[in-house]
Amino acid sequence: MVGIRELIGRIRFWRNADRIGPDIPLTHWRLYFKTSMRELCIRKFKSFGENSEFRPGAFAEACSKISIGCDVTIRPGTFLFADPNTGGPGIIIEDKVSIGTCVQLFSNNHKFSNKNKPIYDQGFAKSDKYKSIVIRKGSWIGSGAIILPGVEVGENAVIGAGTVVTKSVPPRVVCVGNPGKIIRTI
C-alpha cells in the first residue's frame, strides 16, 4: 500500500516538476482541454505562442528552457528534451513549424568517458559542449525524426520521417535518412 508520505512527495514532485507528459498525471489531464492546456503551457514553457498546442501524449523535459512560437502543434509521442542542468542549452521552435508524431529533440547527452563507471552513474555531459536546438519558422519535421544537440533547422526546411539530424540544415531544403542528407532544394 502507498504510504501517505510517498503520496505527498509524489504530488509535490508532479506540481513542481519542470516537465509535462503522461508521467505527470496531476497536470497531464489539462492537455485534453484547450483552455487548461494553454494555461499550463504558458506557465511551464519559457514562451508559448498564440494558437500553439501541446497535445496529450507528448513529453517535455526542462520546459523552462523551451520556447514554442505561434501556430505550432506538438503531437503525441513527441519528446522535447532540453538540458536539465542549470544554464544548459534549450530548444527554440519558431512560428508555423509542423511537427509530426513521435519526433525527438535532444539538446544534451549522457557522459560516457569513464569506461570503469556505468554510464547511468556518469550524469550528463557538460553544457558548454552542447548548444541549443533551433527550428526556424515554417519548417516541417516528419514523424519519428530525431534532432540532436546543436542542430539548427533552417527556415521552410523539410526533415523527412525517421531522419536522424546530426548537423544543421540550411533553409528551403529536404533532408532525409540516417544520418540526414540533403536530397533537394525547395
Secondary structure, DSSP 8 states (H G I E B T S, - for coil): ---HHHHHHHHHHHHH-SEESTT-HHHHGGGGSHHHHHHHHHHHSSEE-TT-EE-TT-EEESGGGEEE-TT-EE-TT-EEE---STT---EEE-TT-EE-TT-EEES--B----TTS-HHHH-B--GGG---EEE-TT-EE-TT-EE-TT-EE-TT-EE-TT-EE-S-B-SSEEEETTTTEEEEE-
